[in-house]
Amino acid sequence: MSWRVYLQAFRNSSVGYVVVTHGPSTLKTIVSAICVMLVLVDVTSNNWELNDLIGNARTLFTPVLNVASQQDLTDTFTFAEGYSLSTTSNVGLFMLNYTLQKIHAYDASMYVLTADTFLINGGTNDICGLLKQSYLVKANTTSVSLGVIEDGIQYIRGQAISNFFLGIAPPPPFGSDHDTLTSLGYIPSRMDADVRLTTPVAIPLQGTSTRANVSMYRYYSRALCTGCDPIVELGLDVCSVTTSFNASSRKLVIESSQAVVGHHRVLGMMLERSGVTTGSLVVRGLCVLFVLASFTTSQKTVRWMDSVALTSWYKKLLHMIAPSLHRYQHRLLNLPYFCFNSDIFVVGYVTAVLLDEKACTLYSRALFRWNRDTPSSWTSWYVYLRILSMNFRWVWLNCFLVKIIKLMANFVSATRYTSRNFVVGYFNFSSVTYVYVAGLALVYRHNFLDFGNSDMVALTPDMQHLDGISIDFFDSTLMRGYPGLVLVMFLNLMGVLSIDLAVNFKWWRKVSNNSLGR
């Protein structure tokens, strides 16, 4: 028996009848619900203003609430030998000062955001090892709060596309300086200043070792160009440290330092608040309100004007804004179809996405980096949902690109029928399904960007004096991956449109010969 016979037998069964009759509409409803859910999660959970207003991330400021300067920092904390303020570059000290000033500014110039918690399950997400240093303590001290600061410049070689086709070249020799790295094709792409501060650690007796758990706060500043305002990643970990003390040299030695498995790392972010980020939230909120109001109004079957009932101007205005609906609503347009076709919504939402792209990318990449090494749980799945909702924004960039290409092709061409203009006809989706298919590649957006930055090495002050090395914003870890990402996004869009045209060729041919194909 051929597959057509089996297919016909399935259709004639009761289960097949239900699937064929109600399956497509049910699937569209489920997809529509997922679309609405992602947008709502993005508008609420990824709302910087709401997150900052709640203020839970400010608990990560605890160790520096009374530390407003470098002098206060050195008076309060004992820094490790070789990892102190005296060994830090000028740019690193600038980022440290910037962080302290913004923490104590108490103004509206920064968002202080929570970024969820992540379970520590082993060495993959253990960052406590940096505390394993020697610390010179003052005489007659029974406990001491420890500090470590490590700054450096991250160098990157290659792009995601070149890494894919040509592979990643062998790493440079250990301890390579700036000239050696640049000769090998590396480009300075980011400046880091990583500060770790702990709660007090008891000093053990001479000749003994003790083990204790301490809280370690992290202030990880990253600048995307020389002198730029940094982005600060906040963190709180619980570290298990083994300590010993040499009374003659007054040195406290951290013999080992490991994260406590089973504890949760608290993650936060400090992002710049500006008219751009605030405007993005306002535009995005207005777009959501617009589409809900417009779609609800569009469900009206017939619009009429009752001259008897609408006697005053305010009644006519109310009827225009919120008209009465017939009992039976039409099913021609569902919500996703309306969202992806409305020119006003697409242009407005794309504007909001582009305005918030920098903050969104930095925040979502921090979530992605920590969540990928976390065991699966309800919390990790919710974090993944938040990341997916931020990546889902780029679906409207696909729609915007399609609309712009059609508009330009229609403008330069004299034809007014889709069947006579191949470009206008080609850049059309037959259904919302193919819009989602084109957006599937966006799920791996951060994987693509990380792959482009995989050939990375650090240059630290103990290797070379860092002052005098400049970082171009367009070579930064944020910007350098976008050309390849946009290219892959466009090729993916072209591929999906080609598949759509091939699969639905007969349907497209009928549409092109109909007046609906204008």
Residue pairs with C-beta under 8 A, 6 or more apart in sequence:
9 16
10 16
11 17
11 20
28 334
28 432
29 334
31 336
31 432
31 433
31 436
32 334
32 335
32 336
35 335
35 336
35 339
36 335
38 385
38 388
38 389
38 392
39 288
39 389
39 392
41 385
41 386
41 389
42 284
42 386
42 389
42 390
42 392
42 393
43 284
43 285
43 288
44 50
45 386
45 389
46 360
46 363
46 386
46 389
46 390
47 281
48 111
48 113
48 271
48 273
48 277
48 281
48 359
49 111
49 278
49 281
51 57
51 111
51 113
51 114
52 111
52 112
52 113
52 273
54 114
55 112
56 114
57 112
57 113
57 114
57 115
57 234
57 268
57 269
58 112
59 236
59 266
60 217
60 234
60 235
60 236
60 266
60 268
61 103
62 217
63 76
63 77
63 145
63 197
63 198
63 199
63 217
64 73
64 100
64 103
64 197
64 217
64 219
65 103
66 72
66 76
67 73
67 76
67 100
68 100
68 101
68 104
69 97
69 100
70 85
70 93
70 96
70 97
70 100
73 85
73 96
73 100
73 147
74 84
74 85
76 145
77 145
77 146
77 147
77 197
78 135
78 136
78 137
78 138
78 144
78 145
78 146
78 147
78 252
79 85
79 135
79 146
79 147
79 148
79 149
80 131
80 133
80 134
80 135
80 146
80 147
80 148
81 133
81 134
81 135
81 136
82 133
82 462
83 130
83 133
83 148
83 149
83 150
84 147
84 149
85 93
85 96
85 149
87 461
87 462
88 96
88 149
88 151
88 193
88 461
89 151
89 461
89 465
89 466
89 467
90 466
90 467
91 151
91 191
91 193
91 223
91 226
91 227
91 466
91 467
92 149
92 151
92 191
92 193
92 461
92 466
94 227
95 151
95 191
95 193
95 221
95 223
95 230
96 149
96 193
96 195
96 219
96 221
98 221
98 229
98 230
99 195
99 219
99 221
99 230
99 232
99 270
102 109
102 110
102 232
102 270
108 273
109 272
109 273
110 270
110 271
110 272
110 273
111 269
111 270
111 271
111 272
111 273
111 277
111 359
112 234
112 268
112 269
112 270
113 268
113 269
113 270
113 271
113 363
114 266
114 267
114 268
115 267
115 268
115 269
115 363
115 366
115 367
115 370
116 267
116 367
116 379
116 382
116 383
116 386
117 264
117 265
117 266
117 267
117 379
118 125
118 264
118 265
118 267
118 370
118 371
118 373
118 374
118 379
118 380
118 383
119 262
119 263
119 264
119 265
119 374
119 375
119 377
119 379
119 380
120 126
120 237
120 259
120 260
120 261
120 262
120 263
120 264
120 265
121 261
121 262
121 373
121 374
121 375
122 261
124 373
125 259
125 265
125 370
125 373
125 374
126 258
126 259
127 218
127 235
127 237
127 259
128 216
128 237
128 239
128 240
128 241
128 257
128 258
128 259
129 257
129 258
130 148
130 150
130 194
130 196
130 257
131 146
131 148
131 196
131 198
131 216
131 239
131 241
131 254
131 257
132 254
132 255
132 256
132 257
133 148
133 254
134 251
134 252
134 253
134 254
135 144
135 146
135 251
135 252
135 253
135 254
136 249
136 250
136 251
136 252
137 144
137 203
137 250
137 251
137 252
138 250
139 250
141 203
142 202
142 203
143 200
143 201
143 202
143 203
144 200
144 201
144 203
144 252
145 197
145 198
145 199
145 200
145 201
146 196
146 197
146 198
146 201
146 214
146 252
146 254
147 195
147 196
147 197
147 198
148 194
148 195
148 196
149 193
149 194
149 195
149 196
150 192
150 193
150 194
150 460
151 191
151 192
151 193
151 194
151 460
151 461
151 466
152 191
152 192
152 458
152 459
152 460
152 461
152 466
153 188
153 190
153 191
153 192
153 458
153 459
153 466
153 469
153 471
154 188
154 189
154 190
154 191
154 192
154 456
154 457
154 458
154 459
154 477
155 181
155 186
155 187
155 188
155 189
155 456
155 457
155 458
155 459
156 186
156 187
156 189
156 453
156 455
156 456
156 477
156 480
157 169
157 184
157 185
157 186
157 187
157 455
158 166
158 168
158 169
158 185
158 452
158 455
159 452
159 480
159 481
159 483
159 484
160 448
160 449
160 451
160 452
160 481
160 484
160 485
160 488
161 452
161 484
161 487
161 488
163 451
163 452
163 454
163 455
164 451
168 454
168 455
169 184
169 185
169 455
171 455
171 457
172 180
172 181
172 184
172 186
172 457
173 180
175 463
176 184
176 457
176 459
176 463
177 459
177 463
177 464
178 188
178 459
178 464
178 469
181 457
181 459
186 457
187 475
187 480
188 459
188 469
188 470
188 471
188 475
189 453
189 456
189 471
189 475
189 476
189 477
189 480
190 222
190 223
190 224
190 471
190 476
190 477
191 222
191 223
191 226
191 230
191 471
192 220
192 221
192 222
192 458
193 220
193 221
193 222
193 230
194 218
194 219
194 220
194 221
195 218
195 219
195 220
195 221
196 216
196 217
196 218
197 216
197 217
197 219
198 214
198 215
198 216
198 217
198 239
199 214
199 215
200 214
201 212
201 214
201 241
201 243
201 252
202 210
202 212
202 243
203 243
203 245
203 252
204 210
204 243
204 244
204 245
205 245
206 245
206 246
206 247
208 244
208 245
209 242
209 243
209 244
209 255
210 242
210 243
211 240
211 241
211 242
211 243
212 240
212 241
212 243
213 238
213 239
213 240
213 241
213 260
214 238
214 239
214 241
215 236
215 237
215 238
215 239
216 236
216 237
216 238
216 239
217 234
217 235
217 236
218 233
218 234
218 235
218 236
218 237
219 232
219 233
219 234
220 232
220 233
220 234
220 235
221 230
221 231
221 232
221 233
222 230
222 231
222 232
222 233
223 229
223 230
223 231
223 471
224 231
224 471
224 473
224 476
224 477
224 478
224 479
225 471
225 472
225 473
225 476
226 469
226 470
226 471
228 473
229 272
231 269
231 270
231 271
231 272
231 362
232 269
232 270
233 267
233 268
233 269
233 270
233 366
234 267
234 268
234 269
234 270
235 265
235 266
235 267
235 268
236 265
236 266
237 259
237 263
237 265
238 259
238 260
238 263
239 257
239 258
239 259
239 260
240 257
240 258
240 259
240 260
241 254
241 256
241 257
242 254
242 255
242 256
242 257
243 252
243 253
243 254
243 255
244 252
244 253
244 255
245 251
245 252
245 253
246 253
259 265
265 370
267 366
267 367
267 370
269 362
269 363
269 366
271 277
271 359
271 362
271 363
272 359
276 355
276 356
277 355
277 356
277 359
279 352
279 355
280 352
280 353
280 355
280 356
281 352
281 356
283 348
283 349
283 351
283 352
283 355
284 349
284 352
284 353
284 356
286 348
287 345
287 348
287 349
287 352
290 344
290 345
290 348
291 335
291 338
291 339
291 342
291 345
294 338
294 342
294 345
295 333
295 335
295 338
297 322
297 323
298 333
298 338
299 325
299 329
299 330
300 323
300 324
300 325
300 326
300 329
301 325
301 326
301 328
301 329
301 330
302 326
303 323
305 319
309 315
310 316
310 319
333 341
334 432
336 432
336 435
337 432
338 345
339 345
339 346
340 346
340 395
340 396
340 399
340 429
340 432
340 435
343 403
346 396
346 399
346 400
346 403
347 400
349 393
349 396
350 396
350 397
350 400
353 360
353 393
353 394
353 396
353 397
358 478
360 390
360 393
361 478
362 478
363 390
364 386
364 387
364 390
364 391
364 446
365 446
365 449
367 383
367 386
367 387
368 387
368 446
368 450
369 450
371 380
371 383
371 384
371 387
374 380
374 383
387 446
388 443
391 442
391 443
391 445
391 446
392 439
392 442
394 439
394 442
394 445
394 489
395 435
395 436
395 438
395 439
395 442
397 489
398 435
398 438
398 439
398 489
398 493
399 435
401 490
401 493
402 427
402 428
402 429
402 493
405 423
405 427
406 423
406 424
406 427
406 428
409 421
409 423
409 424
409 427
410 421
410 424
413 421
413 423
413 424
415 421
416 518
417 512
417 517
417 518
418 424
418 425
418 428
418 511
418 512
418 517
418 518
419 425
419 512
419 513
419 517
425 508
425 512
425 517
426 497
426 501
427 497
428 497
429 435
429 438
429 497
429 500
430 500
430 504
430 507
430 508
434 496
434 497
434 499
434 500
437 496
437 499
438 492
438 493
438 496
438 497
441 488
441 489
441 492
442 489
445 485
448 481
448 484
448 485
448 488
449 481
449 485
452 480
452 481
452 484
453 477
453 480
453 481
459 466
459 469
460 466
473 479
474 480
501 508
511 517
